[in-house]
């Protein structure tokens, strides 16, 4: 028995265009649970614990200095694991609570989880991958974050290869061209969803 029969995990690689796809899906009336937003909320809720674990310099009255904390954990595996151990169980619990509320509507909804395959602990059986080839990922990431080629490659390499994710997906939305092409991809994907879920 699947607990979340209407939930579809939406994932991909860094800089493949997940946010753009989510925005397009919202335009068509679909509900999105955004794991990153949940993570930001919980991070600020855990402000005191962040200060205790990593030091006062990572927090202020406004909340957690995500950029500084991100830089710390990105280059230090031990610190990254410490942060994950604190946050991920809480993030998962909240996402599943939100999904339970969505299930009451009995229509498909999306759970945007960037590291869905890497985590491997979310009970959603249908998965859509937003796809772009690795070279394009690196190029987009460099532009977006103003990174060096080496830094962009390193960030991409921290995730499971996008080709592998594509193979594991139930649905693939190709985002290797322009926005017009992506809109067509999203529209044909929605038609498939409607067929699969028996929506008129």
Biotite code that builds the C-alpha atoms (Angstrom):
import biotite.structure as struc

atoms = struc.array([
    struc.Atom([0.000, 0.000, 0.000], chain_id="A", res_id=1, res_name="UNK", atom_name="CA", element="C"),
    struc.Atom([1.535, 3.311, -1.108], chain_id="A", res_id=2, res_name="UNK", atom_name="CA", element="C"),
    struc.Atom([1.003, 6.059, 1.448], chain_id="A", res_id=3, res_name="UNK", atom_name="CA", element="C"),
    struc.Atom([1.321, 8.832, -1.131], chain_id="A", res_id=4, res_name="UNK", atom_name="CA", element="C"),
    struc.Atom([-0.309, 7.590, -4.351], chain_id="A", res_id=5, res_name="UNK", atom_name="CA", element="C"),
    struc.Atom([-0.732, 11.087, -5.814], chain_id="A", res_id=6, res_name="UNK", atom_name="CA", element="C"),
    struc.Atom([2.748, 12.371, -4.957], chain_id="A", res_id=7, res_name="UNK", atom_name="CA", element="C"),
    struc.Atom([5.325, 12.669, -7.727], chain_id="A", res_id=8, res_name="UNK", atom_name="CA", element="C"),
    struc.Atom([8.928, 13.381, -6.766], chain_id="A", res_id=9, res_name="UNK", atom_name="CA", element="C"),
    struc.Atom([10.477, 16.029, -9.011], chain_id="A", res_id=10, res_name="UNK", atom_name="CA", element="C"),
    struc.Atom([14.247, 15.984, -9.224], chain_id="A", res_id=11, res_name="UNK", atom_name="CA", element="C"),
    struc.Atom([17.186, 16.381, -11.585], chain_id="A", res_id=12, res_name="UNK", atom_name="CA", element="C"),
    struc.Atom([20.718, 17.684, -11.377], chain_id="A", res_id=13, res_name="UNK", atom_name="CA", element="C"),
    struc.Atom([21.987, 21.042, -10.200], chain_id="A", res_id=14, res_name="UNK", atom_name="CA", element="C"),
    struc.Atom([21.191, 23.725, -12.841], chain_id="A", res_id=15, res_name="UNK", atom_name="CA", element="C"),
    struc.Atom([18.976, 21.447, -14.963], chain_id="A", res_id=16, res_name="UNK", atom_name="CA", element="C"),
    struc.Atom([16.012, 23.825, -14.524], chain_id="A", res_id=17, res_name="UNK", atom_name="CA", element="C"),
    struc.Atom([13.874, 22.296, -11.778], chain_id="A", res_id=18, res_name="UNK", atom_name="CA", element="C"),
    struc.Atom([12.706, 25.697, -10.496], chain_id="A", res_id=19, res_name="UNK", atom_name="CA", element="C"),
    struc.Atom([11.568, 26.781, -13.959], chain_id="A", res_id=20, res_name="UNK", atom_name="CA", element="C"),
    struc.Atom([9.639, 23.526, -14.390], chain_id="A", res_id=21, res_name="UNK", atom_name="CA", element="C"),
    struc.Atom([8.015, 23.977, -10.965], chain_id="A", res_id=22, res_name="UNK", atom_name="CA", element="C"),
    struc.Atom([6.946, 27.505, -11.918], chain_id="A", res_id=23, res_name="UNK", atom_name="CA", element="C"),
    struc.Atom([5.402, 26.204, -15.155], chain_id="A", res_id=24, res_name="UNK", atom_name="CA", element="C"),
    struc.Atom([3.575, 23.419, -13.304], chain_id="A", res_id=25, res_name="UNK", atom_name="CA", element="C"),
    struc.Atom([2.184, 26.002, -10.850], chain_id="A", res_id=26, res_name="UNK", atom_name="CA", element="C"),
    struc.Atom([0.817, 27.961, -13.811], chain_id="A", res_id=27, res_name="UNK", atom_name="CA", element="C"),
    struc.Atom([-1.165, 24.836, -14.744], chain_id="A", res_id=28, res_name="UNK", atom_name="CA", element="C"),
    struc.Atom([-2.602, 24.689, -11.228], chain_id="A", res_id=29, res_name="UNK", atom_name="CA", element="C"),
    struc.Atom([-0.457, 21.953, -9.700], chain_id="A", res_id=30, res_name="UNK", atom_name="CA", element="C"),
    struc.Atom([0.635, 22.140, -6.071], chain_id="A", res_id=31, res_name="UNK", atom_name="CA", element="C"),
    struc.Atom([4.371, 21.948, -5.317], chain_id="A", res_id=32, res_name="UNK", atom_name="CA", element="C"),
    struc.Atom([6.054, 21.017, -2.053], chain_id="A", res_id=33, res_name="UNK", atom_name="CA", element="C"),
    struc.Atom([9.485, 22.636, -2.176], chain_id="A", res_id=34, res_name="UNK", atom_name="CA", element="C"),
    struc.Atom([12.117, 20.768, -0.128], chain_id="A", res_id=35, res_name="UNK", atom_name="CA", element="C"),
    struc.Atom([14.530, 23.724, -0.292], chain_id="A", res_id=36, res_name="UNK", atom_name="CA", element="C"),
    struc.Atom([11.929, 26.091, 1.207], chain_id="A", res_id=37, res_name="UNK", atom_name="CA", element="C"),
    struc.Atom([11.224, 23.569, 3.952], chain_id="A", res_id=38, res_name="UNK", atom_name="CA", element="C"),
    struc.Atom([14.980, 23.260, 4.587], chain_id="A", res_id=39, res_name="UNK", atom_name="CA", element="C"),
    struc.Atom([15.343, 27.053, 4.896], chain_id="A", res_id=40, res_name="UNK", atom_name="CA", element="C"),
    struc.Atom([12.455, 27.243, 7.369], chain_id="A", res_id=41, res_name="UNK", atom_name="CA", element="C"),
    struc.Atom([13.864, 24.460, 9.520], chain_id="A", res_id=42, res_name="UNK", atom_name="CA", element="C"),
    struc.Atom([17.373, 25.888, 9.350], chain_id="A", res_id=43, res_name="UNK", atom_name="CA", element="C"),
    struc.Atom([16.127, 29.164, 10.857], chain_id="A", res_id=44, res_name="UNK", atom_name="CA", element="C"),
    struc.Atom([14.034, 27.302, 13.443], chain_id="A", res_id=45, res_name="UNK", atom_name="CA", element="C"),
    struc.Atom([17.214, 25.478, 14.501], chain_id="A", res_id=46, res_name="UNK", atom_name="CA", element="C"),
    struc.Atom([19.197, 28.722, 14.793], chain_id="A", res_id=47, res_name="UNK", atom_name="CA", element="C"),
    struc.Atom([20.270, 28.099, 18.388], chain_id="A", res_id=48, res_name="UNK", atom_name="CA", element="C"),
    struc.Atom([21.408, 24.566, 17.606], chain_id="A", res_id=49, res_name="UNK", atom_name="CA", element="C"),
    struc.Atom([23.351, 25.836, 14.562], chain_id="A", res_id=50, res_name="UNK", atom_name="CA", element="C"),
    struc.Atom([25.139, 28.345, 16.804], chain_id="A", res_id=51, res_name="UNK", atom_name="CA", element="C"),
    struc.Atom([25.941, 25.590, 19.313], chain_id="A", res_id=52, res_name="UNK", atom_name="CA", element="C"),
    struc.Atom([27.244, 23.150, 16.689], chain_id="A", res_id=53, res_name="UNK", atom_name="CA", element="C"),
    struc.Atom([29.070, 25.500, 14.334], chain_id="A", res_id=54, res_name="UNK", atom_name="CA", element="C"),
    struc.Atom([29.614, 28.772, 16.213], chain_id="A", res_id=55, res_name="UNK", atom_name="CA", element="C"),
    struc.Atom([27.826, 32.063, 16.816], chain_id="A", res_id=56, res_name="UNK", atom_name="CA", element="C"),
    struc.Atom([29.307, 33.621, 13.664], chain_id="A", res_id=57, res_name="UNK", atom_name="CA", element="C"),
    struc.Atom([26.909, 31.569, 11.511], chain_id="A", res_id=58, res_name="UNK", atom_name="CA", element="C"),
    struc.Atom([23.775, 33.144, 13.004], chain_id="A", res_id=59, res_name="UNK", atom_name="CA", element="C"),
    struc.Atom([22.367, 36.638, 13.461], chain_id="A", res_id=60, res_name="UNK", atom_name="CA", element="C"),
    struc.Atom([19.080, 38.139, 14.614], chain_id="A", res_id=61, res_name="UNK", atom_name="CA", element="C"),
    struc.Atom([17.713, 37.603, 11.111], chain_id="A", res_id=62, res_name="UNK", atom_name="CA", element="C"),
    struc.Atom([18.475, 33.878, 11.182], chain_id="A", res_id=63, res_name="UNK", atom_name="CA", element="C"),
    struc.Atom([21.202, 31.587, 9.888], chain_id="A", res_id=64, res_name="UNK", atom_name="CA", element="C"),
    struc.Atom([23.845, 32.943, 7.508], chain_id="A", res_id=65, res_name="UNK", atom_name="CA", element="C"),
    struc.Atom([23.206, 30.294, 4.866], chain_id="A", res_id=66, res_name="UNK", atom_name="CA", element="C"),
    struc.Atom([25.982, 31.455, 2.575], chain_id="A", res_id=67, res_name="UNK", atom_name="CA", element="C"),
    struc.Atom([28.670, 31.228, 5.263], chain_id="A", res_id=68, res_name="UNK", atom_name="CA", element="C"),
    struc.Atom([27.347, 27.916, 6.589], chain_id="A", res_id=69, res_name="UNK", atom_name="CA", element="C"),
    struc.Atom([27.099, 26.576, 3.028], chain_id="A", res_id=70, res_name="UNK", atom_name="CA", element="C"),
    struc.Atom([30.734, 27.477, 2.361], chain_id="A", res_id=71, res_name="UNK", atom_name="CA", element="C"),
    struc.Atom([31.786, 25.696, 5.563], chain_id="A", res_id=72, res_name="UNK", atom_name="CA", element="C"),
    struc.Atom([29.941, 22.429, 4.886], chain_id="A", res_id=73, res_name="UNK", atom_name="CA", element="C"),
    struc.Atom([30.700, 22.389, 1.170], chain_id="A", res_id=74, res_name="UNK", atom_name="CA", element="C"),
    struc.Atom([34.435, 22.077, 1.850], chain_id="A", res_id=75, res_name="UNK", atom_name="CA", element="C"),
    struc.Atom([34.224, 19.950, 4.997], chain_id="A", res_id=76, res_name="UNK", atom_name="CA", element="C"),
    struc.Atom([32.564, 16.537, 4.901], chain_id="A", res_id=77, res_name="UNK", atom_name="CA", element="C"),
    struc.Atom([32.534, 16.111, 8.690], chain_id="A", res_id=78, res_name="UNK", atom_name="CA", element="C"),
    struc.Atom([30.713, 19.427, 9.167], chain_id="A", res_id=79, res_name="UNK", atom_name="CA", element="C"),
    struc.Atom([28.338, 18.586, 6.300], chain_id="A", res_id=80, res_name="UNK", atom_name="CA", element="C"),
    struc.Atom([27.366, 15.287, 7.937], chain_id="A", res_id=81, res_name="UNK", atom_name="CA", element="C"),
    struc.Atom([26.795, 17.088, 11.247], chain_id="A", res_id=82, res_name="UNK", atom_name="CA", element="C"),
    struc.Atom([24.403, 19.514, 9.540], chain_id="A", res_id=83, res_name="UNK", atom_name="CA", element="C"),
    struc.Atom([22.619, 16.749, 7.627], chain_id="A", res_id=84, res_name="UNK", atom_name="CA", element="C"),
    struc.Atom([22.163, 14.721, 10.808], chain_id="A", res_id=85, res_name="UNK", atom_name="CA", element="C"),
    struc.Atom([20.462, 17.722, 12.423], chain_id="A", res_id=86, res_name="UNK", atom_name="CA", element="C"),
    struc.Atom([18.284, 18.828, 9.509], chain_id="A", res_id=87, res_name="UNK", atom_name="CA", element="C"),
    struc.Atom([17.329, 15.922, 7.283], chain_id="A", res_id=88, res_name="UNK", atom_name="CA", element="C"),
    struc.Atom([15.071, 13.933, 9.642], chain_id="A", res_id=89, res_name="UNK", atom_name="CA", element="C"),
    struc.Atom([13.147, 17.141, 10.427], chain_id="A", res_id=90, res_name="UNK", atom_name="CA", element="C"),
    struc.Atom([12.913, 18.127, 6.736], chain_id="A", res_id=91, res_name="UNK", atom_name="CA", element="C"),
    struc.Atom([11.671, 14.675, 5.780], chain_id="A", res_id=92, res_name="UNK", atom_name="CA", element="C"),
    struc.Atom([9.057, 14.649, 8.551], chain_id="A", res_id=93, res_name="UNK", atom_name="CA", element="C"),
    struc.Atom([7.673, 18.040, 7.518], chain_id="A", res_id=94, res_name="UNK", atom_name="CA", element="C"),
    struc.Atom([7.580, 17.161, 3.811], chain_id="A", res_id=95, res_name="UNK", atom_name="CA", element="C"),
    struc.Atom([5.617, 13.979, 4.561], chain_id="A", res_id=96, res_name="UNK", atom_name="CA", element="C"),
    struc.Atom([3.185, 15.934, 6.766], chain_id="A", res_id=97, res_name="UNK", atom_name="CA", element="C"),
    struc.Atom([2.622, 18.358, 3.864], chain_id="A", res_id=98, res_name="UNK", atom_name="CA", element="C"),
    struc.Atom([2.191, 15.445, 1.445], chain_id="A", res_id=99, res_name="UNK", atom_name="CA", element="C"),
    struc.Atom([-0.452, 13.880, 3.687], chain_id="A", res_id=100, res_name="UNK", atom_name="CA", element="C"),
    struc.Atom([-2.435, 17.117, 3.475], chain_id="A", res_id=101, res_name="UNK", atom_name="CA", element="C"),
    struc.Atom([-2.103, 17.124, -0.337], chain_id="A", res_id=102, res_name="UNK", atom_name="CA", element="C"),
    struc.Atom([-3.384, 13.535, -0.525], chain_id="A", res_id=103, res_name="UNK", atom_name="CA", element="C"),
    struc.Atom([-6.796, 14.694, 0.688], chain_id="A", res_id=104, res_name="UNK", atom_name="CA", element="C"),
    struc.Atom([-7.379, 16.403, -2.685], chain_id="A", res_id=105, res_name="UNK", atom_name="CA", element="C"),
    struc.Atom([-6.820, 13.110, -4.554], chain_id="A", res_id=106, res_name="UNK", atom_name="CA", element="C"),
    struc.Atom([-5.040, 14.839, -7.457], chain_id="A", res_id=107, res_name="UNK", atom_name="CA", element="C"),
    struc.Atom([-1.360, 14.668, -8.489], chain_id="A", res_id=108, res_name="UNK", atom_name="CA", element="C"),
    struc.Atom([1.042, 17.053, -6.754], chain_id="A", res_id=109, res_name="UNK", atom_name="CA", element="C"),
    struc.Atom([4.812, 17.433, -6.942], chain_id="A", res_id=110, res_name="UNK", atom_name="CA", element="C"),
    struc.Atom([7.509, 17.212, -4.299], chain_id="A", res_id=111, res_name="UNK", atom_name="CA", element="C"),
    struc.Atom([10.594, 19.085, -5.467], chain_id="A", res_id=112, res_name="UNK", atom_name="CA", element="C"),
    struc.Atom([13.492, 17.160, -3.866], chain_id="A", res_id=113, res_name="UNK", atom_name="CA", element="C"),
    struc.Atom([16.840, 18.028, -5.474], chain_id="A", res_id=114, res_name="UNK", atom_name="CA", element="C"),
    struc.Atom([18.624, 15.068, -3.836], chain_id="A", res_id=115, res_name="UNK", atom_name="CA", element="C"),
    struc.Atom([15.800, 12.512, -4.143], chain_id="A", res_id=116, res_name="UNK", atom_name="CA", element="C"),
    struc.Atom([18.016, 9.699, -5.481], chain_id="A", res_id=117, res_name="UNK", atom_name="CA", element="C"),
    struc.Atom([20.981, 10.635, -3.282], chain_id="A", res_id=118, res_name="UNK", atom_name="CA", element="C"),
    struc.Atom([18.857, 10.465, -0.116], chain_id="A", res_id=119, res_name="UNK", atom_name="CA", element="C"),
    struc.Atom([16.914, 7.376, -1.148], chain_id="A", res_id=120, res_name="UNK", atom_name="CA", element="C"),
    struc.Atom([14.536, 7.641, 1.811], chain_id="A", res_id=121, res_name="UNK", atom_name="CA", element="C"),
    struc.Atom([11.371, 9.280, 0.475], chain_id="A", res_id=122, res_name="UNK", atom_name="CA", element="C"),
    struc.Atom([8.320, 7.046, -0.117], chain_id="A", res_id=123, res_name="UNK", atom_name="CA", element="C"),
    struc.Atom([7.250, 8.513, -3.480], chain_id="A", res_id=124, res_name="UNK", atom_name="CA", element="C"),
    struc.Atom([7.113, 5.849, -6.166], chain_id="A", res_id=125, res_name="UNK", atom_name="CA", element="C"),
    struc.Atom([6.676, 8.089, -9.223], chain_id="A", res_id=126, res_name="UNK", atom_name="CA", element="C"),
    struc.Atom([9.619, 10.273, -10.217], chain_id="A", res_id=127, res_name="UNK", atom_name="CA", element="C"),
    struc.Atom([10.046, 12.953, -12.883], chain_id="A", res_id=128, res_name="UNK", atom_name="CA", element="C"),
    struc.Atom([13.577, 14.052, -13.757], chain_id="A", res_id=129, res_name="UNK", atom_name="CA", element="C"),
    struc.Atom([14.287, 17.464, -15.282], chain_id="A", res_id=130, res_name="UNK", atom_name="CA", element="C"),
    struc.Atom([17.125, 16.664, -17.659], chain_id="A", res_id=131, res_name="UNK", atom_name="CA", element="C"),
    struc.Atom([19.957, 18.602, -19.279], chain_id="A", res_id=132, res_name="UNK", atom_name="CA", element="C"),
    struc.Atom([23.296, 17.097, -20.392], chain_id="A", res_id=133, res_name="UNK", atom_name="CA", element="C"),
    struc.Atom([26.211, 17.477, -17.985], chain_id="A", res_id=134, res_name="UNK", atom_name="CA", element="C"),
    struc.Atom([28.125, 19.980, -20.184], chain_id="A", res_id=135, res_name="UNK", atom_name="CA", element="C"),
    struc.Atom([25.048, 22.233, -20.212], chain_id="A", res_id=136, res_name="UNK", atom_name="CA", element="C"),
    struc.Atom([24.616, 21.823, -16.442], chain_id="A", res_id=137, res_name="UNK", atom_name="CA", element="C"),
    struc.Atom([28.185, 23.002, -15.890], chain_id="A", res_id=138, res_name="UNK", atom_name="CA", element="C"),
    struc.Atom([27.773, 25.928, -18.294], chain_id="A", res_id=139, res_name="UNK", atom_name="CA", element="C"),
    struc.Atom([24.502, 27.073, -16.674], chain_id="A", res_id=140, res_name="UNK", atom_name="CA", element="C"),
    struc.Atom([25.909, 26.672, -13.178], chain_id="A", res_id=141, res_name="UNK", atom_name="CA", element="C"),
    struc.Atom([28.983, 28.756, -14.046], chain_id="A", res_id=142, res_name="UNK", atom_name="CA", element="C"),
    struc.Atom([26.797, 31.565, -15.363], chain_id="A", res_id=143, res_name="UNK", atom_name="CA", element="C"),
    struc.Atom([24.288, 31.431, -12.522], chain_id="A", res_id=144, res_name="UNK", atom_name="CA", element="C"),
    struc.Atom([26.760, 31.253, -9.629], chain_id="A", res_id=145, res_name="UNK", atom_name="CA", element="C"),
    struc.Atom([29.723, 32.947, -11.353], chain_id="A", res_id=146, res_name="UNK", atom_name="CA", element="C"),
    struc.Atom([31.948, 29.947, -10.679], chain_id="A", res_id=147, res_name="UNK", atom_name="CA", element="C"),
    struc.Atom([35.194, 28.797, -12.233], chain_id="A", res_id=148, res_name="UNK", atom_name="CA", element="C"),
    struc.Atom([35.001, 25.752, -14.516], chain_id="A", res_id=149, res_name="UNK", atom_name="CA", element="C"),
    struc.Atom([36.656, 23.583, -11.837], chain_id="A", res_id=150, res_name="UNK", atom_name="CA", element="C"),
    struc.Atom([34.287, 24.737, -9.094], chain_id="A", res_id=151, res_name="UNK", atom_name="CA", element="C"),
    struc.Atom([31.224, 24.120, -11.291], chain_id="A", res_id=152, res_name="UNK", atom_name="CA", element="C"),
    struc.Atom([32.481, 20.639, -12.218], chain_id="A", res_id=153, res_name="UNK", atom_name="CA", element="C"),
    struc.Atom([33.084, 19.855, -8.554], chain_id="A", res_id=154, res_name="UNK", atom_name="CA", element="C"),
    struc.Atom([29.549, 20.861, -7.556], chain_id="A", res_id=155, res_name="UNK", atom_name="CA", element="C"),
    struc.Atom([28.010, 18.805, -10.356], chain_id="A", res_id=156, res_name="UNK", atom_name="CA", element="C"),
    struc.Atom([30.155, 15.794, -9.401], chain_id="A", res_id=157, res_name="UNK", atom_name="CA", element="C"),
    struc.Atom([28.804, 15.830, -5.816], chain_id="A", res_id=158, res_name="UNK", atom_name="CA", element="C"),
    struc.Atom([25.469, 14.528, -7.137], chain_id="A", res_id=159, res_name="UNK", atom_name="CA", element="C"),
    struc.Atom([24.547, 11.282, -8.881], chain_id="A", res_id=160, res_name="UNK", atom_name="CA", element="C"),
    struc.Atom([25.161, 11.693, -12.621], chain_id="A", res_id=161, res_name="UNK", atom_name="CA", element="C"),
    struc.Atom([22.140, 13.161, -14.419], chain_id="A", res_id=162, res_name="UNK", atom_name="CA", element="C"),
    struc.Atom([22.235, 10.341, -17.021], chain_id="A", res_id=163, res_name="UNK", atom_name="CA", element="C"),
    struc.Atom([21.789, 7.804, -14.221], chain_id="A", res_id=164, res_name="UNK", atom_name="CA", element="C"),
    struc.Atom([18.888, 9.795, -12.796], chain_id="A", res_id=165, res_name="UNK", atom_name="CA", element="C"),
    struc.Atom([17.305, 9.902, -16.247], chain_id="A", res_id=166, res_name="UNK", atom_name="CA", element="C"),
    struc.Atom([17.484, 6.099, -16.436], chain_id="A", res_id=167, res_name="UNK", atom_name="CA", element="C"),
    struc.Atom([15.758, 5.722, -13.050], chain_id="A", res_id=168, res_name="UNK", atom_name="CA", element="C"),
    struc.Atom([12.936, 8.173, -13.822], chain_id="A", res_id=169, res_name="UNK", atom_name="CA", element="C"),
    struc.Atom([9.317, 7.332, -14.664], chain_id="A", res_id=170, res_name="UNK", atom_name="CA", element="C"),
    struc.Atom([9.069, 10.594, -16.607], chain_id="A", res_id=171, res_name="UNK", atom_name="CA", element="C"),
    struc.Atom([11.713, 12.855, -18.142], chain_id="A", res_id=172, res_name="UNK", atom_name="CA", element="C"),
    struc.Atom([11.310, 16.552, -18.970], chain_id="A", res_id=173, res_name="UNK", atom_name="CA", element="C"),
    struc.Atom([14.040, 17.602, -21.384], chain_id="A", res_id=174, res_name="UNK", atom_name="CA", element="C"),
    struc.Atom([15.454, 21.056, -20.712], chain_id="A", res_id=175, res_name="UNK", atom_name="CA", element="C"),
    struc.Atom([18.386, 21.035, -23.112], chain_id="A", res_id=176, res_name="UNK", atom_name="CA", element="C"),
    struc.Atom([17.034, 23.775, -25.403], chain_id="A", res_id=177, res_name="UNK", atom_name="CA", element="C"),
    struc.Atom([15.131, 27.054, -24.948], chain_id="A", res_id=178, res_name="UNK", atom_name="CA", element="C"),
    struc.Atom([12.115, 28.017, -22.830], chain_id="A", res_id=179, res_name="UNK", atom_name="CA", element="C"),
    struc.Atom([9.657, 27.440, -25.684], chain_id="A", res_id=180, res_name="UNK", atom_name="CA", element="C"),
    struc.Atom([10.897, 23.860, -26.021], chain_id="A", res_id=181, res_name="UNK", atom_name="CA", element="C"),
    struc.Atom([10.654, 23.391, -22.239], chain_id="A", res_id=182, res_name="UNK", atom_name="CA", element="C"),
    struc.Atom([7.032, 24.602, -22.238], chain_id="A", res_id=183, res_name="UNK", atom_name="CA", element="C"),
    struc.Atom([6.159, 21.995, -24.865], chain_id="A", res_id=184, res_name="UNK", atom_name="CA", element="C"),
    struc.Atom([7.925, 19.325, -22.817], chain_id="A", res_id=185, res_name="UNK", atom_name="CA", element="C"),
    struc.Atom([5.969, 20.311, -19.700], chain_id="A", res_id=186, res_name="UNK", atom_name="CA", element="C"),
    struc.Atom([2.670, 20.343, -21.625], chain_id="A", res_id=187, res_name="UNK", atom_name="CA", element="C"),
    struc.Atom([3.200, 16.845, -23.026], chain_id="A", res_id=188, res_name="UNK", atom_name="CA", element="C"),
    struc.Atom([4.278, 15.646, -19.569], chain_id="A", res_id=189, res_name="UNK", atom_name="CA", element="C"),
    struc.Atom([1.035, 17.020, -18.080], chain_id="A", res_id=190, res_name="UNK", atom_name="CA", element="C"),
    struc.Atom([-0.958, 15.104, -20.696], chain_id="A", res_id=191, res_name="UNK", atom_name="CA", element="C"),
    struc.Atom([0.810, 11.903, -19.630], chain_id="A", res_id=192, res_name="UNK", atom_name="CA", element="C"),
    struc.Atom([0.081, 12.647, -15.966], chain_id="A", res_id=193, res_name="UNK", atom_name="CA", element="C"),
    struc.Atom([-3.596, 13.186, -16.768], chain_id="A", res_id=194, res_name="UNK", atom_name="CA", element="C"),
    struc.Atom([-3.726, 9.844, -18.596], chain_id="A", res_id=195, res_name="UNK", atom_name="CA", element="C"),
    struc.Atom([-1.859, 7.968, -15.865], chain_id="A", res_id=196, res_name="UNK", atom_name="CA", element="C"),
    struc.Atom([-4.007, 9.383, -13.081], chain_id="A", res_id=197, res_name="UNK", atom_name="CA", element="C"),
    struc.Atom([-7.280, 9.265, -15.018], chain_id="A", res_id=198, res_name="UNK", atom_name="CA", element="C"),
    struc.Atom([-7.890, 13.005, -14.961], chain_id="A", res_id=199, res_name="UNK", atom_name="CA", element="C"),
    struc.Atom([-10.331, 14.329, -17.552], chain_id="A", res_id=200, res_name="UNK", atom_name="CA", element="C"),
])
